[in-house]
C-alpha cells in the first residue's frame, strides 16, 4: 500500500524491518509453528520488534 501511495522509501523500510524480524526468529504464532527455534511473540510484541528494526535501519 505504501508503494501505491508513492512512498517507496517507507515501503522499503517496513519490508526490510519485517524481513529482519523474521530472520531473527521472532515471529507470531502462525509462523512459529513452521519454524525451528523460533520465538513466539504476541502480535503487539511482534509489532514492537518491527518498529525497533525500523529505528535501527533508518
C-alpha positions as CSV (number, residue, x, y, z in Angstrom):
1,X,0.0,0.0,0.0
2,X,2.8,2.4,0.8
3,X,4.3,1.8,-2.7
4,X,0.9,2.5,-4.2
5,X,0.8,5.9,-2.4
6,X,4.2,6.6,-3.8
7,X,6.0,6.2,-0.5
8,X,8.7,3.8,-1.8
9,X,11.2,4.6,0.9
10,X,8.7,4.0,3.7
11,X,7.7,0.7,2.0
12,X,11.4,-0.4,1.8
13,X,11.9,0.4,5.5
14,X,8.9,-1.6,6.6
15,X,9.8,-4.5,4.3
16,X,13.4,-4.6,5.5
17,X,12.3,-4.4,9.1
18,X,9.8,-7.3,8.7
19,X,12.4,-9.4,7.0
20,X,15.0,-8.7,9.8
21,X,12.4,-9.5,12.5
22,X,11.6,-12.8,10.9
23,X,15.2,-13.6,10.2
24,X,16.0,-13.1,13.9
25,X,13.5,-15.8,14.7
26,X,10.9,-13.5,16.3
27,X,7.6,-14.3,14.8
28,X,3.9,-14.6,15.6
29,X,2.1,-18.0,16.3
30,X,1.2,-18.7,12.7
31,X,4.9,-18.7,11.7
32,X,6.3,-20.1,14.9
33,X,4.6,-23.4,14.2
34,X,6.5,-23.7,10.9
35,X,10.0,-22.6,12.0
36,X,12.6,-24.3,14.1
37,X,14.0,-22.4,17.1
38,X,11.6,-19.5,16.6
39,X,10.4,-17.3,19.4
40,X,6.6,-16.9,19.6
41,X,5.5,-13.3,20.2
42,X,2.2,-11.7,20.7
43,X,1.1,-9.5,17.8
44,X,1.8,-6.4,19.8
45,X,5.3,-7.7,20.7
46,X,6.0,-8.5,17.1
47,X,5.0,-5.0,16.1
48,X,7.3,-3.6,18.7
49,X,10.2,-5.6,17.2
50,X,9.4,-4.4,13.7
51,X,9.3,-0.8,14.9
52,X,12.7,-1.3,16.7
53,X,14.1,-2.7,13.5
54,X,12.8,0.3,11.5
55,X,14.6,2.6,14.0
56,X,17.8,0.6,13.7
57,X,17.7,0.6,9.9
58,X,16.9,4.3,9.4
